[in-house]
C-alpha cells in the first residue's frame, strides 16, 4: 500500500513544490519571477532544494507508480483481488497523466523558470 500512496502523492507534491517556490520567489521579488533573469537557486537558497525534492526523486516516483499499477493488474489477474481494486490503478494513471499535462501546459511558466 505504501507504493500506492507514493504513486498518488508524488506528482501532487511535485506541483506543490514548484508552484510554492514560485510563489515565495514572487513574494520576495515583488513581481513574477522571470525565466533567465530570476534564478531560483539564488533567490530561494534552501527553499529551492526542499521544493525541488520531488524533482530530484522523480525516478523513485515513476518506479513506485509503475510497480503499483503492474502489481494491481497482476493481483487481479491471479484472482487475489477483485476487479474493483483496479480503480486505484486507474486513479494513479489519471493523476500522473494530469500532472504531466499540467507541466506541459504550464500556464505561467513555472517549470520553465525552475529548469532554466
Secondary structure as the mmCIF struct_conf table of DSSP 4:
data_model
#
loop_
_struct_conf.conf_type_id
_struct_conf.id
_struct_conf.beg_label_comp_id
_struct_conf.beg_label_asym_id
_struct_conf.beg_label_seq_id
_struct_conf.end_label_comp_id
_struct_conf.end_label_asym_id
_struct_conf.end_label_seq_id
HELX_RH_AL_P HELX_RH_AL_P1 UNK A 2 UNK A 29
BEND BEND1 UNK A 30 UNK A 31
TURN_TY1_P TURN_TY1_P1 UNK A 35 UNK A 37
BEND BEND2 UNK A 38 UNK A 38
HELX_RH_AL_P HELX_RH_AL_P2 UNK A 40 UNK A 44
TURN_TY1_P TURN_TY1_P2 UNK A 45 UNK A 45
HELX_RH_AL_P HELX_RH_AL_P3 UNK A 46 UNK A 51
TURN_TY1_P TURN_TY1_P3 UNK A 52 UNK A 52
HELX_RH_AL_P HELX_RH_AL_P4 UNK A 53 UNK A 56
TURN_TY1_P TURN_TY1_P4 UNK A 57 UNK A 57
HELX_RH_AL_P HELX_RH_AL_P5 UNK A 58 UNK A 77
TURN_TY1_P TURN_TY1_P5 UNK A 78 UNK A 79
BEND BEND3 UNK A 80 UNK A 81
HELX_RH_3T_P HELX_RH_3T_P1 UNK A 83 UNK A 85
HELX_RH_AL_P HELX_RH_AL_P6 UNK A 86 UNK A 105
TURN_TY1_P TURN_TY1_P6 UNK A 107 UNK A 108
HELX_RH_AL_P HELX_RH_AL_P7 UNK A 110 UNK A 115
#
